[in-house]
Amino acid sequence: MHLSLGSVTAGGDHVVQQIDASNPPTLGAKTVTPNLYADGTAKLSSRWNAAATGSGTDRTGAVVLGSALYQQRYGATASGAVDPAVPAHLTRVGGGWDRFRHFESSAFWYTLTTVRSDHYGLRDDGVLFRWNVGEAGYWQSTGSATGFAAVKGMALISKTRTYDTFLANTIDDALYTIRIPLTQPMKPVWTKIRSTTWQGFETLVAGRCLDDSTVLVGIDKDTNTGYAYVIAHAEGPATPIFAMGKIPLPLPDPTYFRWTPDTRSDPLFGA
């Protein structure tokens, strides 16, 4: 049971840190790609995919730099350095992203060659937006929903042919699942899992943990500390949650996200 926790440091380094969700949590391998970005420019990140190559990994993801959103690709050697054969390449998607607080991507493969690619952005006025990206790479708006002003952290925990589900904590201490059908108009379904004790985390990062459960890292940016949990398949207030303990590493970076080994081998069944 582990999570590949990604981050961008204040100095622009791209980090992979494995967190083993034992009790207490332990640290696995860590690699750093130094100075991928200028200091302080990276504001948000989607999950990143790292596909193995003969010399290292081929890395793809999306990042907000300043006020603009970019899709990015680069190659990394086994040590984490940028591979000169696959230098970092940014493709600008659009501007106006300085107002967004959360960003995440969901890719669901129907077959080995057919995929849906949806992206979610939460703006600072509590509006959640969704875009679909087609084969030609164009971003098309597929809906928005209000009512997210109280959300502090969000993490994708489930994706299917017909919906995506996020785990979210709120300023009033609660923890919810938010199921978002892919139909239009966009109508999220909120289900409360816990009523108290979850307000302390500004960032949630989640991944699959054994079949249909979830490994979750909650990060408190006031104290730069993180805590690991294992959450059974989400079924409302009856959902079992196992607190694994404090992560033995300070977590001071401004941006955190999840690394995936390969998009097609990234099933999420948490809700």
N, C-alpha and C positions, 0 to 999 in steps of 0.2 A: 504494500500500500504506500504509494508515494505520489508526490506532485512535483512536476518540473516548474518551479516558480521562476518567472522571468521578471526582470526589472531594467529600467534605465536610470543610471545614477545621475546626480546633479552635474557630474563632469562629462556626461554623454556616453558612458560605457554601456554596452549591451550585455546583460548577465543571465546565465542559466545556473540556478541553484536547486539541486534536488533536495526535497524535504521528505523524509520517511516518516509516515504517520504512525509510528510506534507509540508506545506509552512508557516513558515520555518520548516526544519526537526527537529524531536524530538527523544529522546532515549527511547528504551524499555528495556526489561529485559536483564541482563548480567549475564553470568556464566563463571567461570574460573576453568580450571583443572590445578593445579599448578605443575610445574617442570616435565612436561611430557617428555621433552628433556633436554639434557645438554645445558648449556648456549651457545648461538651463533651457534649451530650446524644446525638448521633448515634453509635451504636456499630457498626452493620452496615448494608449496603445491598445490594439486588439490583441487577441491571441496570436502567437507566431507559430508557424510550421517549420520544422527542421527535418528535411528528408535526407537520409544518409546517402553519401556519394563515396567514390573510391578514395577520396582524399580528405573528407570531412563531412560537412552538411551543406545543403542548399536551403537557404532560409528565406521565407516569405511572410509578410504581414502588412499591417497598416499602422501608421503613427501620425499623431498630430504634432507638427512642428510650428511653434508660434500660433498663428491663427488658421493655418491651412492643414488639410488632411492629405496624406500621401500614401500610396501603395508602394511597397519597397521589396526589393530582392537583393540578396548578396550571398556569396559563398564564404564559408568559414572553414579554416583548417582544423585539425584535431585539437590544436592548442587554443582555438577561438579567434585567432587573427583573421582578418579579411583575406580571402584567397585572391591574389592578383589576377587570376584567370576569370574570376566572377566578381568584379568590383561592385560596390554598393550602387544601386540604381533606384532613384525616386521618380514616381509618376504622380503628379499633382492631380487630386480628385476635385478639390474645391476649397473655398475660403469660408470664413464665418465660424470657425470651430473654436475660437477662444471662449465662446459662451457654453461649451459643452463640458459636462462633468464625468460622463461615462461613455465608453465606446466598446462594442464587442461585435464579433463576427460569428456567424453560424453557417457551416457548410455541411450539407447532408447529401450523401451519394446514393442515388436510386440504383444505379448500376456502376460498373467500373468506369464508364465513360460519361455518365449523366449525373449532374450535380445541381443542387440549388444553392445559391450563395446569397445570404441575407445579412444585413449589417444594421445595428441598432445604435442610436446616439441619444443620450439623455441631456437635454439642455437645462440651463440653470433656472429656468422658469417652471420646471416640472413637466415639460412636454417630452415624451418619448417618440422618436422618429424611427422609421424603418425604410431601408432601401433594398432592392433586389438588383444584383449585378448579373447581367446576361453573358452569353458566350462572347459577345463582342466587347465586353468590358465596360459597358455603359451602366451608370447608376440610375435607377428609376425609383422614384418614391412610391412606396406601397402602403402608406398610411402613417398616422400619428395618433397619439392618445395623451390626454391630460391626466392629472392626478398623481404625478410622481414627485411632487415637491418635497415630500417627507423622506424620500429614499436617500440613504447614505452610501451604501455599497450594493453592487449588483454583480452576479456571476452566473453564467450560463451553466445549467446542470442537466438539461435534457433537450434532445432535438429528434423530430420524427418527420414523416412525410407531410404532416398536417399542422404541426405546432412547434414552437420553441418554449422552453420554460426556464425562467431565471429564479435564483434565490436572491432575496433582497432584505436588508435590515433597514430600519427606519429610526427617525429621531425620537420616537416615543417608545423605544426599547424593544420593539417587536421584530419578529423574523417571519417572512412570507415566502411562498412560492407565487410566481406570477406567470401563468400560462398565457401565451400569445398565439392564438390561431393565425394561420397564414392567410385566412380569408380577409376580404375587405368589406366594410370598414374595419379598422383595427380595434378589437375589443378584448383587452386583457382581462383575465380572470384571477383575482387575488384570493389566496387561501392562507390564513394565519397558521403558522406552525408553533410559535412561542409568543407569549405576550410581554415578557420581560427579559432583561439582562443583555440585550444585543445592541444597544445604542453605541457602545464604545468603539466600534470598528468603522473606519472611514473607507476601507477597501476590503473586498471579498474576492478571493481567487479560488476556483474550484476545478476539480477533475474527477474522472471516473475512478471508483474504488471498489473492485470486486462486483461483478455483475451489475446490479441496478442501484448500488449505493454511491455515495459521493464523499470524496476527501475535500475538506474545506480549510482554507487558511484565512483567518480574520486578522487584519492589521490595524493596530491603533497608532495613528500617526502622531498623536499627542505625546506618546511615550516611545515610539519607534519599536514596538514589540508586536509579536505575532503569536497566535494560538492556533493549534490544529484540532480539527474535529472530523469524526466519521459520522455521516448522516445516512441512515437507511433510506430506502425508497420513500419519497415524501408522500405522506398520506394525512396531511393536516395535523392537528394537535397531537395525534397519536404517534407521530413519527419519532422513532428512537434517535437520539443524538448522543454520541459518545465523545466526551471531552478528553483529548489525548495529552494536552498540556502545552506549556510555553515552548516556543521554538528557541533553541539555544543560539540565537544570532540576532543582533540588532537589525532592524529593517527600516533604515532611514531614507530609502530612495523615494523620489517624488512619484514614480510611475511603476506599477506592478501589473503583471499579466500572466497568462498561462502559455507554456510551450507545449506543442503537440508533436509527436514523432512523425506523423503523416496524416493528412486530412482524411484519407479514406479509412484509416485505422483509428479513428477518434470517435467511437460511439459513446454517447452519453444517454443514460437511462435513469437519471436521478429522480424523475417525477413523471 
